[in-house]
Amino acid sequence: MQELWNYMVDNQAQIWTYTLEHIQLVGLAVVIAIAIGVPLGIYLTTNDYLAETVLQMANVMITIPSIALFGIMIPILSLIDQGIGFVPAVIALILYSQLPIIRNTYVAIKNVDPHIRDAAKGIGMNTMQKLRKVEIPNALPVIMAGVRQAVIMNIGIGAIAAFIGAGGLGVLINQGISRSNTTMVLAGAIAISILAIAVDLLLGLFQKKMTPKGLE
């Protein structure tokens, strides 16, 4: 234990650098995933047949082992000289994020109290106004729960992205395995766990702050 502590203290600058790389990788992927998944989840509430198809596809995607997905993308993205590194890692994390974000958005909008919708319609709101002022605010806690799930999942999957040269805290685990250095592996694993817990707490506070008073 003392050896692990000494390693983390002696290499704190390097660990911090890898942490920032990890945050950048996961953060960019989740922002793009939200930009895709939330509008898609909202749209799917108008088409149940398409919703079932899309959610099934997202379910299949999340069952593909991450290392296999990286392996599939290497020859494809090599056509544009991006077979390894940051780009395939971001694409993979975007794909893995889609299920919790789309599903939670779809379910949250679908389950908004119909009486609230009727009240909004009764005061003259059009479809977009109902969505923006009534449905999304009421659905926000469930949507945020999906985003939190996607972020925490991607922090873990992001560690595997180090095996294709994407950087991040997974580098410590990768190098530790290749050198048979248990201390490095543990340092990487602990750093990833701390990052996941810290981000989850921050997102939980943000979710609480964004939740309408009447839904708390």
Backbone as a printed PyTorch tensor [residue, N CA C, xyz], in Angstrom:
tensor([[[  0.8210,  -1.2070,   0.0000],
         [  0.0000,   0.0000,   0.0000],
         [  0.8590,   1.2630,   0.0000]],

        [[  1.9500,   1.1980,   0.8000],
         [  2.8660,   2.3340,   0.8570],
         [  3.5230,   2.5730,  -0.5080]],

        [[  3.8320,   1.4670,  -1.2010],
         [  4.4420,   1.5850,  -2.5250],
         [  3.4930,   2.2620,  -3.5050]],

        [[  2.2130,   1.8980,  -3.4300],
         [  1.2080,   2.5120,  -4.3040],
         [  1.0830,   3.9980,  -4.0210]],

        [[  1.0330,   4.3460,  -2.7290],
         [  0.9180,   5.7570,  -2.3450],
         [  2.1330,   6.5500,  -2.8330]],

        [[  3.3190,   5.9840,  -2.6350],
         [  4.5380,   6.6730,  -3.0690],
         [  4.5410,   6.8700,  -4.5890]],

        [[  4.0790,   5.8530,  -5.3250],
         [  4.0470,   5.9690,  -6.7880],
         [  3.1130,   7.1080,  -7.2080]],

        [[  1.9360,   7.1780,  -6.5910],
         [  0.9600,   8.1960,  -6.9760],
         [  1.4450,   9.6010,  -6.6130]],

        [[  2.1520,   9.7080,  -5.4960],
         [  2.6930,  11.0090,  -5.0980],
         [  3.8310,  11.4240,  -6.0370]],

        [[  4.7240,  10.5000,  -6.3350],
         [  5.8820,  10.8010,  -7.1790],
         [  5.4820,  11.0960,  -8.6290]],

        [[  4.3640,  10.5280,  -9.0580],
         [  3.9470,  10.6780, -10.4590],
         [  2.6400,  11.4510, -10.5880]],

        [[  2.3490,  12.3250,  -9.6360],
         [  1.0790,  13.0270,  -9.6300],
         [  0.9020,  13.9380, -10.8530]],

        [[  1.9860,  14.5260, -11.3350],
         [  1.8780,  15.3910, -12.5130],
         [  1.4650,  14.5790, -13.7430]],

        [[  2.0710,  13.4160, -13.8880],
         [  1.7410,  12.5500, -15.0170],
         [  0.2990,  12.0310, -14.9010]],

        [[ -0.1010,  11.6450, -13.6900],
         [ -1.4670,  11.1590, -13.4750],
         [ -2.4680,  12.2640, -13.7730]],

        [[ -2.1570,  13.4810, -13.3840],
         [ -3.0520,  14.6150, -13.6470],
         [ -3.1680,  14.8610, -15.1530]],

        [[ -2.0560,  14.7410, -15.8680],
         [ -2.0850,  14.9090, -17.3240],
         [ -2.9810,  13.8610, -17.9790]],

        [[ -2.8380,  12.6140, -17.5510],
         [ -3.6830,  11.5420, -18.0810],
         [ -5.1480,  11.7620, -17.7090]],

        [[ -5.3760,  12.3120, -16.5180],
         [ -6.7580,  12.5850, -16.0850],
         [ -7.4090,  13.6210, -16.9920]],

        [[ -6.6600,  14.6780, -17.3220],
         [ -7.1910,  15.7120, -18.2140],
         [ -7.4790,  15.1300, -19.6060]],

        [[ -6.5990,  14.2520, -20.0870],
         [ -6.8290,  13.5960, -21.3740],
         [ -8.1060,  12.7390, -21.3250]],

        [[ -8.3000,  12.0610, -20.2060],
         [ -9.4740,  11.2070, -20.0260],
         [-10.7440,  12.0530, -20.0140]],

        [[-10.7070,  13.1670, -19.2940],
         [-11.8570,  14.0620, -19.2250],
         [-12.1790,  14.6260, -20.6050]],

        [[-11.1400,  15.0210, -21.3430],
         [-11.3420,  15.5560, -22.6890],
         [-11.9860,  14.5210, -23.6020]],

        [[-11.5000,  13.2950, -23.5460],
         [-12.0180,  12.2150, -24.3880],
         [-13.4860,  11.9370, -24.0750]],

        [[-13.7770,  11.7060, -22.8030],
         [-15.1450,  11.3730, -22.3940],
         [-16.0710,  12.5750, -22.5610]],

        [[-15.5920,  13.7520, -22.1920],
         [-16.4190,  14.9590, -22.2820],
         [-16.8620,  15.2500, -23.7010]],

        [[-15.9260,  15.1980, -24.6520],
         [-16.2820,  15.4720, -26.0480],
         [-17.2740,  14.4410, -26.5660]],

        [[-17.0310,  13.1690, -26.2430],
         [-17.9150,  12.1030, -26.7160],
         [-19.3230,  12.2760, -26.1680]],

        [[-19.4440,  12.6110, -24.8910],
         [-20.7710,  12.7390, -24.2810],
         [-21.5030,  13.9650, -24.7960]],

        [[-20.7950,  15.0690, -24.9950],
         [-21.4430,  16.2690, -25.5490],
         [-22.0250,  15.9790, -26.9310]],

        [[-21.2500,  15.3130, -27.7760],
         [-21.7520,  14.9610, -29.1130],
         [-22.8980,  13.9580, -28.9960]],

        [[-22.7750,  13.0050, -28.0740],
         [-23.8320,  12.0040, -27.8840],
         [-25.1330,  12.6570, -27.4250]],

        [[-25.0420,  13.6500, -26.5560],
         [-26.2410,  14.3770, -26.1100],
         [-26.8760,  15.1220, -27.2780]],

        [[-26.0240,  15.7690, -28.0910],
         [-26.5270,  16.5250, -29.2460],
         [-27.2550,  15.6160, -30.2350]],

        [[-26.8510,  14.3420, -30.2880],
         [-27.5100,  13.3810, -31.1790],
         [-28.6780,  12.6950, -30.4730]],

        [[-28.4360,  12.2010, -29.2610],
         [-29.3880,  11.3380, -28.5870],
         [-30.6370,  12.0140, -28.0670]],

        [[-30.5140,  13.2070, -27.5000],
         [-31.6880,  13.8810, -26.9380],
         [-32.6950,  14.2680, -28.0310]],

        [[-32.2700,  14.9570, -29.1050],
         [-33.2430,  15.2440, -30.1750],
         [-33.8360,  13.9770, -30.7870]],

        [[-33.0050,  12.9350, -30.9420],
         [-33.5050,  11.6850, -31.5080],
         [-34.5210,  11.0460, -30.5650]],

        [[-34.2400,  11.0490, -29.2720],
         [-35.1810,  10.4950, -28.3020],
         [-36.5020,  11.2340, -28.3030]],

        [[-36.4390,  12.5510, -28.4430],
         [-37.6640,  13.3560, -28.5100],
         [-38.4500,  13.0170, -29.7780]],

        [[-37.7500,  12.9220, -30.9040],
         [-38.4240,  12.6070, -32.1610],
         [-39.0880,  11.2300, -32.1150]],

        [[-38.4270,  10.2720, -31.4650],
         [-38.9570,   8.9070, -31.4250],
         [-40.2800,   8.8110, -30.6740]],

        [[-40.5950,   9.8000, -29.8480],
         [-41.8810,   9.7820, -29.1470],
         [-43.0500,   9.9690, -30.1080]],

        [[-42.7510,  10.3950, -31.3340],
         [-43.8080,  10.5770, -32.3400],
         [-43.9390,   9.3720, -33.2620]],

        [[-43.0550,   8.3760, -33.0930],
         [-43.0600,   7.2170, -33.9900],
         [-42.6520,   5.9740, -33.2000]],

        [[-43.6230,   5.2570, -32.6750],
         [-43.3390,   4.1120, -31.8090],
         [-42.6190,   2.9770, -32.5480]],

        [[-42.9630,   2.7620, -33.8110],
         [-42.3240,   1.6860, -34.5720],
         [-40.8310,   1.9810, -34.7580]],

        [[-40.5230,   3.2150, -35.1550],
         [-39.1230,   3.6100, -35.3250],
         [-38.3950,   3.5840, -33.9890]],

        [[-39.0920,   3.9640, -32.9160],
         [-38.4810,   3.9590, -31.5870],
         [-38.0350,   2.5570, -31.2000]],

        [[-38.8740,   1.5680, -31.4550],
         [-38.5240,   0.1930, -31.1240],
         [-37.2990,  -0.2670, -31.9080]],

        [[-37.2390,   0.0970, -33.1940],
         [-36.1100,  -0.2910, -34.0380],
         [-34.8120,   0.3600, -33.5670]],

        [[-34.8610,   1.6620, -33.3150],
         [-33.6690,   2.4020, -32.8950],
         [-33.1650,   1.9020, -31.5420]],

        [[-34.0660,   1.6720, -30.5950],
         [-33.6650,   1.2100, -29.2730],
         [-33.0770,  -0.1990, -29.3310]],

        [[-33.6020,  -1.0340, -30.2040],
         [-33.0300,  -2.3660, -30.3760],
         [-31.6160,  -2.2820, -30.9460]],

        [[-31.4220,  -1.3930, -31.9210],
         [-30.0860,  -1.2020, -32.4940],
         [-29.1130,  -0.6980, -31.4330]],

        [[-29.5620,   0.2420, -30.5920],
         [-28.7130,   0.7740, -29.5270],
         [-28.3920,  -0.3080, -28.5060]],

        [[-29.3580,  -1.1860, -28.2450],
         [-29.1300,  -2.3100, -27.3280],
         [-28.0470,  -3.2420, -27.8650]],

        [[-28.1120,  -3.5200, -29.1610],
         [-27.1100,  -4.3850, -29.7890],
         [-25.7360,  -3.7330, -29.7300]],

        [[-25.6930,  -2.4330, -29.9910],
         [-24.4150,  -1.7170, -29.9960],
         [-23.7140,  -1.7970, -28.6470]],

        [[-24.4830,  -1.6800, -27.5770],
         [-23.8610,  -1.6290, -26.2490],
         [-23.3650,  -3.0010, -25.7960]],

        [[-23.8150,  -4.0640, -26.4870],
         [-23.3520,  -5.4100, -26.1300],
         [-22.0330,  -5.7780, -26.8120]],

        [[-21.6180,  -4.9820, -27.8020],
         [-20.3610,  -5.2650, -28.4890],
         [-19.1940,  -4.9250, -27.5660]],

        [[-18.2920,  -5.8550, -27.3010],
         [-17.1330,  -5.5390, -26.4460],
         [-16.3460,  -4.3610, -27.0180]],

        [[-15.9250,  -3.4700, -26.1430],
         [-15.2710,  -2.2410, -26.5950],
         [-14.0130,  -2.5220, -27.4080]],

        [[-13.2200,  -3.4890, -26.9710],
         [-11.9810,  -3.7730, -27.7000],
         [-12.2950,  -4.2960, -29.0980]],

        [[-13.4310,  -5.0150, -29.2450],
         [-13.8450,  -5.5090, -30.5610],
         [-14.2940,  -4.3470, -31.4400]],

        [[-15.0170,  -3.3920, -30.8460],
         [-15.4690,  -2.2390, -31.6200],
         [-14.2880,  -1.4150, -32.1030]],

        [[-13.2910,  -1.2300, -31.2270],
         [-12.0820,  -0.5180, -31.6480],
         [-11.4190,  -1.2620, -32.8100]],

        [[-11.3780,  -2.5960, -32.7070],
         [-10.7690,  -3.3980, -33.7640],
         [-11.4990,  -3.2820, -35.0810]],

        [[-12.8330,  -3.1750, -35.0220],
         [-13.6270,  -3.0250, -36.2420],
         [-13.3540,  -1.6770, -36.9030]],

        [[-13.1990,  -0.6330, -36.0710],
         [-13.0520,   0.7160, -36.6240],
         [-11.6610,   0.9870, -37.1820]],

        [[-10.6670,   0.2460, -36.7150],
         [ -9.2940,   0.5140, -37.1720],
         [ -9.1690,   0.4270, -38.6930]],

        [[ -9.5990,  -0.6620, -39.3560],
         [ -9.4570,  -0.7060, -40.8170],
         [-10.3560,   0.2980, -41.5390]],

        [[-11.5290,   0.5800, -40.9350],
         [-12.4580,   1.5280, -41.5720],
         [-11.8880,   2.9360, -41.5430]],

        [[-11.4620,   3.3740, -40.3580],
         [-10.9530,   4.7410, -40.2180],
         [ -9.5380,   4.8940, -40.7580]],

        [[ -8.8720,   3.7820, -41.0000],
         [ -7.5410,   3.8570, -41.6180],
         [ -7.6210,   4.4390, -43.0290]],

        [[ -8.7940,   4.3520, -43.6270],
         [ -8.9880,   4.9200, -44.9670],
         [ -8.8110,   6.4270, -44.9630]],

        [[ -9.0270,   7.0580, -43.7790],
         [ -8.8190,   8.5050, -43.6640],
         [ -7.6660,   8.8020, -42.6990]],

        [[ -6.7720,   7.8080, -42.5450],
         [ -5.5830,   7.9490, -41.6880],
         [ -5.9230,   8.2450, -40.2270]],

        [[ -7.0570,   7.6930, -39.7400],
         [ -7.4460,   7.8910, -38.3500],
         [ -7.7720,   6.5500, -37.6910]],

        [[ -7.0430,   5.5030, -38.0850],
         [ -7.3590,   4.1580, -37.6050],
         [ -7.1430,   3.9600, -36.1220]],

        [[ -6.1690,   4.6530, -35.5460],
         [ -5.9180,   4.5550, -34.1040],
         [ -5.8390,   5.9580, -33.5250]],

        [[ -5.9820,   6.0390, -32.2080],
         [ -5.8590,   7.3290, -31.5450],
         [ -7.1840,   7.8880, -31.0660]],

        [[ -7.2670,   9.2030, -31.0260],
         [ -8.3760,   9.9190, -30.4010],
         [ -9.6950,   9.7400, -31.1450]],

        [[ -9.6650,   9.8290, -32.4660],
         [-10.9100,   9.8270, -33.2580],
         [-11.7040,   8.5350, -33.1010]],

        [[-11.1170,   7.3500, -33.3210],
         [-11.9230,   6.1360, -33.1430],
         [-12.4200,   5.9570, -31.7110]],

        [[-11.6460,   6.4230, -30.7350],
         [-12.0780,   6.3230, -29.3390],
         [-13.3150,   7.1770, -29.0960]],

        [[-13.3160,   8.3970, -29.6160],
         [-14.4750,   9.2840, -29.4520],
         [-15.7030,   8.6880, -30.1370]],

        [[-15.5350,   8.1750, -31.3410],
         [-16.6590,   7.5830, -32.0700],
         [-17.2400,   6.4070, -31.2860]],

        [[-16.3760,   5.5550, -30.7530],
         [-16.8410,   4.4050, -29.9810],
         [-17.6210,   4.8510, -28.7440]],

        [[-17.1210,   5.8410, -28.0460],
         [-17.8020,   6.3140, -26.8460],
         [-19.1340,   6.9740, -27.1780]],

        [[-19.2070,   7.6530, -28.3070],
         [-20.4880,   8.2320, -28.7520],
         [-21.5030,   7.1230, -28.9800]],

        [[-21.0860,   6.0610, -29.6400],
         [-21.9920,   4.9440, -29.9260],
         [-22.4620,   4.2760, -28.6360]],

        [[-21.5560,   4.0900, -27.6900],
         [-21.9360,   3.4600, -26.4200],
         [-22.8570,   4.3540, -25.5960]],

        [[-22.7860,   5.6600, -25.7980],
         [-23.6100,   6.5940, -25.0190],
         [-25.0580,   6.6480, -25.4870]],

        [[-25.3090,   6.1930, -26.7030],
         [-26.6200,   6.4270, -27.2970],
         [-27.7610,   5.7360, -26.5520]],

        [[-27.5730,   4.4860, -26.1140],
         [-28.6870,   3.7650, -25.4850],
         [-29.2250,   4.4770, -24.2440]],

        [[-28.4110,   4.7710, -23.2280],
         [-28.9940,   5.4170, -22.0400],
         [-29.5740,   6.7890, -22.3270]],

        [[-28.9590,   7.5480, -23.2320],
         [-29.4570,   8.8980, -23.5070],
         [-30.7540,   8.8490, -24.3070]],

        [[-30.7710,   8.0800, -25.3960],
         [-31.9850,   7.9810, -26.2130],
         [-33.1160,   7.3620, -25.4140]],

        [[-32.8420,   6.2530, -24.7450],
         [-33.8840,   5.5360, -23.9960],
         [-34.4870,   6.4190, -22.9060]],

        [[-33.6440,   7.0700, -22.1150],
         [-34.1630,   7.9030, -21.0280],
         [-34.9330,   9.1030, -21.5440]],

        [[-34.4490,   9.6970, -22.6340],
         [-35.1650,  10.8310, -23.2140],
         [-36.5300,  10.3880, -23.7260]],

        [[-36.5540,   9.2780, -24.4440],
         [-37.8080,   8.7460, -24.9970],
         [-38.8080,   8.4240, -23.8790]],

        [[-38.3520,   7.6950, -22.8760],
         [-39.2350,   7.2960, -21.7740],
         [-39.7010,   8.5160, -20.9850]],

        [[-38.8000,   9.4570, -20.7370],
         [-39.1490,  10.6360, -19.9420],
         [-40.2110,  11.4870, -20.6340]],

        [[-40.0350,  11.7410, -21.9220],
         [-41.0130,  12.5540, -22.6560],
         [-42.3460,  11.8130, -22.7570]],

        [[-42.2880,  10.5140, -23.0010],
         [-43.5080,   9.7060, -23.1230],
         [-44.3110,   9.7130, -21.8260]],

        [[-43.6210,   9.7650, -20.6900],
         [-44.2940,   9.6300, -19.4030],
         [-44.6600,  10.9530, -18.7390]],

        [[-44.5140,  12.0470, -19.4620],
         [-44.9850,  13.3260, -18.9230],
         [-46.4980,  13.2240, -18.7210]],

        [[-46.9600,  13.6840, -17.5880],
         [-48.3890,  13.5990, -17.2430],
         [-49.2510,  14.2050, -18.3580]],

        [[-50.1670,  13.4160, -18.9410],
         [-51.0160,  13.9480, -20.0170],
         [-51.8670,  15.1330, -19.5790]],

        [[-52.1910,  15.2140, -18.2850],
         [-52.9660,  16.3610, -17.7910],
         [-52.1690,  17.6560, -17.9190]],

        [[-50.8460,  17.5410, -17.7190],
         [-49.9860,  18.7210, -17.8780],
         [-49.9680,  19.1470, -19.3450]],

        [[-49.8910,  18.1540, -20.2460],
         [-49.9300,  18.4600, -21.6770],
         [-51.2430,  19.1480, -22.0430]],

        [[-52.3420,  18.6200, -21.5220],
         [-53.6510,  19.1990, -21.8240],
         [-53.7570,  20.6280, -21.3090]],

        [[-53.1800,  20.8600, -20.1220],
         [-53.2140,  22.2150, -19.5580],
         [-52.4210,  23.1780, -20.4230]],

        [[-51.2640,  22.7110, -20.9020],
         [-50.4350,  23.5520, -21.7670],
         [-51.1580,  23.8600, -23.0730]],

        [[-51.8180,  22.8420, -23.6090],
         [-52.5780,  23.0410, -24.8470],
         [-53.7390,  23.9960, -24.6100]],

        [[-54.3370,  23.8920, -23.4180],
         [-55.4900,  24.7270, -23.1020],
         [-55.1620,  26.2010, -22.9940]],

        [[-53.9070,  26.5200, -22.6510],
         [-53.5360,  27.9370, -22.5540],
         [-52.9310,  28.4530, -23.8610]],

        [[-53.0270,  27.6050, -24.9180],
         [-52.6500,  28.0760, -26.2480],
         [-51.2300,  27.7930, -26.6870]],

        [[-50.5040,  26.9030, -25.9980],
         [-49.1340,  26.5810, -26.4180],
         [-49.1550,  25.6980, -27.6600]],

        [[-48.2330,  25.9870, -28.5930],
         [-48.0870,  25.1020, -29.7450],
         [-47.1540,  23.9430, -29.3790]],

        [[-46.8790,  23.0820, -30.3380],
         [-46.0990,  21.8710, -30.0630],
         [-44.7050,  22.1880, -29.5270]],

        [[-44.0250,  23.1370, -30.1610],
         [-42.6720,  23.4780, -29.7240],
         [-42.6670,  24.1420, -28.3580]],

        [[-43.6530,  24.9690, -28.1070],
         [-43.7410,  25.6200, -26.7970],
         [-44.0030,  24.6020, -25.6940]],

        [[-44.8760,  23.6270, -25.9740],
         [-45.1370,  22.5660, -24.9930],
         [-43.8640,  21.7770, -24.7080]],

        [[-43.1240,  21.4820, -25.7770],
         [-41.8950,  20.7090, -25.6200],
         [-40.8770,  21.4760, -24.7850]],

        [[-40.6870,  22.7430, -25.1190],
         [-39.6440,  23.5460, -24.4780],
         [-40.0010,  23.9700, -23.0580]],

        [[-41.2670,  24.3170, -22.8240],
         [-41.6530,  24.8900, -21.5410],
         [-42.2950,  23.8930, -20.5740]],

        [[-42.7730,  22.7600, -21.1030],
         [-43.4900,  21.8140, -20.2480],
         [-42.8380,  20.4370, -20.2400]],

        [[-42.6970,  19.8340, -21.4130],
         [-42.2700,  18.4370, -21.4780],
         [-40.8070,  18.2460, -21.0780]],

        [[-39.8970,  19.0330, -21.6840],
         [-38.4820,  18.8780, -21.3550],
         [-38.1940,  19.1950, -19.8860]],

        [[-38.7210,  20.3110, -19.3090],
         [-38.4700,  20.5510, -17.8810],
         [-38.9550,  19.4110, -16.9850]],

        [[-40.1080,  18.8210, -17.3060],
         [-40.6270,  17.7220, -16.5070],
         [-39.8390,  16.4300, -16.7170]],

        [[-39.2760,  16.2730, -17.9220],
         [-38.5270,  15.0560, -18.2480],
         [-37.0540,  15.1530, -17.8690]],

        [[-36.5970,  16.3500, -17.5160],
         [-35.1610,  16.5890, -17.3160],
         [-34.4910,  15.6660, -16.2940]],

        [[-35.1150,  15.3740, -15.1430],
         [-34.4380,  14.4790, -14.1910],
         [-34.1200,  13.1100, -14.7810]],

        [[-35.0530,  12.5450, -15.5450],
         [-34.8330,  11.2270, -16.1400],
         [-33.7990,  11.3120, -17.2630]],

        [[-33.8330,  12.3840, -18.0530],
         [-32.8430,  12.5710, -19.1130],
         [-31.4520,  12.6850, -18.5070]],

        [[-31.3350,  13.4650, -17.4290],
         [-30.0370,  13.6380, -16.7690],
         [-29.5350,  12.3230, -16.1820]],

        [[-30.4590,  11.4790, -15.7110],
         [-30.0460,  10.1650, -15.1940],
         [-29.3970,   9.3500, -16.3070]],

        [[-29.9370,   9.4390, -17.5170],
         [-29.3400,   8.7490, -18.6570],
         [-27.9750,   9.3060, -19.0180]],

        [[-27.8410,  10.6180, -18.9400],
         [-26.5440,  11.2550, -19.2190],
         [-25.5150,  10.8220, -18.1840]],

        [[-25.9070,  10.7970, -16.9240],
         [-24.9840,  10.3500, -15.8640],
         [-24.5360,   8.9180, -16.1090]],

        [[-25.4710,   8.0710, -16.4840],
         [-25.1320,   6.6750, -16.7550],
         [-24.1370,   6.5770, -17.9050]],

        [[-24.3710,   7.3690, -18.9590],
         [-23.4790,   7.3530, -20.1200],
         [-22.0810,   7.8330, -19.7460]],

        [[-22.0090,   8.8850, -18.9380],
         [-20.7060,   9.4410, -18.5490],
         [-19.9070,   8.4390, -17.7290]],

        [[-20.5460,   7.8450, -16.7120],
         [-19.8380,   6.9040, -15.8470],
         [-19.3910,   5.6770, -16.6360]],

        [[-20.2600,   5.1890, -17.5130],
         [-19.9090,   4.0390, -18.3440],
         [-18.7200,   4.3710, -19.2460]],

        [[-18.7190,   5.5630, -19.8190],
         [-17.6540,   5.9500, -20.7380],
         [-16.3310,   6.2160, -20.0400]],

        [[-16.3790,   6.6190, -18.7890],
         [-15.1230,   6.7860, -18.0460],
         [-14.4240,   5.4360, -17.9330]],

        [[-15.2070,   4.3790, -17.7040],
         [-14.6260,   3.0450, -17.6450],
         [-14.1620,   2.5470, -18.9980]],

        [[-15.0180,   2.6990, -20.0200],
         [-14.6620,   2.2330, -21.3640],
         [-13.4910,   3.0400, -21.9180]],

        [[-13.4240,   4.3160, -21.5470],
         [-12.3410,   5.1730, -22.0200],
         [-10.9700,   4.6520, -21.6340]],

        [[-10.8990,   3.8770, -20.5370],
         [ -9.6180,   3.3120, -20.1340],
         [ -9.0920,   2.3430, -21.1820]],

        [[-10.0020,   1.6230, -21.8410],
         [ -9.5940,   0.6490, -22.8560],
         [ -9.0950,   1.3630, -24.1130]],

        [[ -9.5440,   2.6070, -24.3180],
         [ -9.1250,   3.3640, -25.4950],
         [ -7.6230,   3.6080, -25.5150]],

        [[ -6.9710,   3.4860, -24.3550],
         [ -5.5140,   3.6510, -24.3140],
         [ -4.8080,   2.5940, -25.1460]],

        [[ -5.4590,   1.4490, -25.3360],
         [ -4.8400,   0.3630, -26.0980],
         [ -4.7550,   0.6950, -27.5920]],

        [[ -5.5200,   1.7110, -28.0420],
         [ -5.4210,   2.1400, -29.4440],
         [ -4.7960,   3.5370, -29.5350]],

        [[ -4.1050,   3.9390, -28.4850],
         [ -3.3490,   5.1800, -28.5290],
         [ -4.1490,   6.4360, -28.2960]],

        [[ -5.2960,   6.3430, -27.5770],
         [ -6.1300,   7.5220, -27.3450],
         [ -5.7370,   8.2930, -26.0970]],

        [[ -4.7830,   7.7700, -25.3240],
         [ -4.3550,   8.4580, -24.1180],
         [ -5.3200,   8.2300, -22.9690]],

        [[ -5.2100,   9.0670, -21.9310],
         [ -6.0760,   8.9380, -20.7710],
         [ -5.4700,   8.0450, -19.7020]],

        [[ -6.2320,   7.8300, -18.6400],
         [ -5.7360,   7.0750, -17.4990],
         [ -5.5070,   5.6020, -17.8160]],

        [[ -6.1010,   5.1230, -18.8810],
         [ -5.8740,   3.7450, -19.2850],
         [ -4.4320,   3.4750, -19.6740]],

        [[ -3.6730,   4.5300, -19.9610],
         [ -2.2500,   4.3660, -20.2980],
         [ -1.5070,   3.7180, -19.1300]],

        [[ -1.8570,   4.1370, -17.9100],
         [ -1.2010,   3.5510, -16.7340],
         [ -1.4800,   2.0560, -16.6400]],

        [[ -2.7160,   1.6710, -16.9030],
         [ -3.0800,   0.2550, -16.8480],
         [ -2.3870,  -0.5110, -17.9640]],

        [[ -2.4030,   0.0690, -19.1630],
         [ -1.7670,  -0.5660, -20.3230],
         [ -0.2710,  -0.7810, -20.0910]],

        [[  0.3920,   0.2840, -19.6480],
         [  1.8290,   0.1800, -19.3960],
         [  2.1300,  -0.7470, -18.2300]],

        [[  1.2630,  -0.7140, -17.2130],
         [  1.4660,  -1.5850, -16.0630],
         [  1.3560,  -3.0550, -16.4290]],

        [[  0.4040,  -3.3760, -17.3170],
         [  0.2510,  -4.7620, -17.7570],
         [  1.4600,  -5.1980, -18.5800]],

        [[  1.8820,  -4.3300, -19.5150],
         [  3.0060,  -4.6850, -20.3850],
         [  4.3150,  -4.8300, -19.6010]],

        [[  4.4210,  -4.1140, -18.4730],
         [  5.6540,  -4.1790, -17.6620],
         [  5.5060,  -5.1030, -16.4520]],

        [[  4.3440,  -5.7390, -16.3210],
         [  4.0420,  -6.5760, -15.1450],
         [  4.2190,  -5.7710, -13.8550]],

        [[  3.7780,  -4.5150, -13.9250],
         [  3.9070,  -3.6050, -12.7870],
         [  2.5230,  -3.4140, -12.1510]],

        [[  2.2700,  -4.1530, -11.0880],
         [  0.9590,  -4.1060, -10.4280],
         [  0.6610,  -2.7270,  -9.8610]],

        [[  1.6780,  -2.0380,  -9.4080],
         [  1.4860,  -0.7110,  -8.8180],
         [  0.9010,   0.2620,  -9.8440]],

        [[  1.4220,   0.2340, -11.0670],
         [  0.9000,   1.1110, -12.1220],
         [ -0.5540,   0.7660, -12.4580]],

        [[ -0.8500,  -0.5270, -12.5200],
         [ -2.2180,  -0.9580, -12.8210],
         [ -3.1730,  -0.4620, -11.7390]],

        [[ -2.7900,  -0.6280, -10.4850],
         [ -3.6370,  -0.1790,  -9.3780],
         [ -3.7880,   1.3330,  -9.3710]],

        [[ -2.7110,   2.0510,  -9.6700],
         [ -2.7660,   3.5120,  -9.7020],
         [ -3.7540,   3.9780, -10.7710]],

        [[ -3.7040,   3.3590, -11.9470],
         [ -4.6360,   3.7160, -13.0100],
         [ -6.0690,   3.3870, -12.6390]],

        [[ -6.2930,   2.2180, -12.0590],
         [ -7.6370,   1.7960, -11.6740],
         [ -8.2210,   2.7060, -10.5990]],

        [[ -7.4080,   3.0550,  -9.6120],
         [ -7.8830,   3.9300,  -8.5380],
         [ -8.1850,   5.3260,  -9.0630]],

        [[ -7.3160,   5.8390,  -9.9320],
         [ -7.5440,   7.1720, -10.5060],
         [ -8.8400,   7.2100, -11.3140]],

        [[ -9.1130,   6.1570, -12.0860],
         [-10.3450,   6.0850, -12.8650],
         [-11.5600,   6.0280, -11.9430]],

        [[-11.4620,   5.2630, -10.8750],
         [-12.5680,   5.1490,  -9.9180],
         [-12.8520,   6.4880,  -9.2430]],

        [[-11.7950,   7.1740,  -8.8330],
         [-11.9700,   8.4870,  -8.1890],
         [-12.6050,   9.4730,  -9.1610]],

        [[-12.1480,   9.4560, -10.4080],
         [-12.7140,  10.3500, -11.4230],
         [-14.1940,  10.0580, -11.6230]],

        [[-14.5590,   8.7770, -11.7160],
         [-15.9540,   8.3950, -11.9310],
         [-16.8340,   8.8530, -10.7710]],

        [[-16.3630,   8.6510,  -9.5470],
         [-17.1380,   9.0510,  -8.3650],
         [-17.3020,  10.5700,  -8.3170]],

        [[-16.2170,  11.2930,  -8.5810],
         [-16.2610,  12.7610,  -8.5290],
         [-17.2110,  13.3200,  -9.5840]],

        [[-17.1130,  12.8000, -10.8040],
         [-17.9850,  13.2830, -11.8820],
         [-19.4450,  12.9470, -11.5870]],

        [[-19.7010,  11.7540, -11.0510],
         [-21.0760,  11.3710, -10.7280],
         [-21.6650,  12.2940,  -9.6650]],

        [[-20.8630,  12.6550,  -8.6670],
         [-21.3380,  13.5760,  -7.6300],
         [-21.6490,  14.9530,  -8.2100]],

        [[-20.7660,  15.4380,  -9.0810],
         [-20.9860,  16.7450,  -9.7050],
         [-22.2390,  16.7420, -10.5780]],

        [[-22.4170,  15.6830, -11.3670],
         [-23.6020,  15.5890, -12.2180],
         [-24.8660,  15.4410, -11.3720]],

        [[-24.7510,  14.7580, -10.2290],
         [-25.8890,  14.6350,  -9.3330],
         [-26.3180,  15.9890,  -8.7850]],

        [[-25.3540,  16.8150,  -8.4210],
         [-25.6650,  18.1680,  -7.9470],
         [-26.2870,  19.0090,  -9.0560]],

        [[-25.7400,  18.8660, -10.2820],
         [-26.2860,  19.6080, -11.4270],
         [-27.7160,  19.1550, -11.7160]],

        [[-27.9380,  17.8400, -11.6480],
         [-29.2760,  17.2990, -11.8850],
         [-30.2760,  17.8550, -10.8610]],

        [[-29.8560,  17.9010,  -9.6090],
         [-30.7340,  18.4280,  -8.5650],
         [-31.0350,  19.9040,  -8.7780]],

        [[-30.0110,  20.6540,  -9.2090],
         [-30.1830,  22.0880,  -9.4400],
         [-31.1260,  22.3580, -10.6170]],

        [[-31.0590,  21.4930, -11.6390],
         [-31.8640,  21.6930, -12.8460],
         [-33.2790,  21.1160, -12.7290]],

        [[-33.5330,  20.3450, -11.6800],
         [-34.8560,  19.7420, -11.5110],
         [-35.8560,  20.8150, -11.0520]],

        [[-36.9810,  20.9460, -11.7410],
         [-38.0070,  21.9200, -11.3120],
         [-38.4260,  21.6660,  -9.8690]],

        [[-38.7060,  22.7390,  -9.1430],
         [-39.0110,  22.6480,  -7.7130],
         [-40.1420,  21.6740,  -7.4320]],

        [[-41.1510,  21.6430,  -8.2930],
         [-42.3100,  20.7960,  -8.0570],
         [-42.0280,  19.3220,  -8.2240]],

        [[-40.8640,  18.9760,  -8.8340],
         [-40.5390,  17.5650,  -9.0710],
         [-39.5410,  17.0250,  -8.0660]],

        [[-39.0270,  17.8680,  -7.1970],
         [-38.0160,  17.4080,  -6.2490],
         [-38.6340,  16.4840,  -5.1950]]])
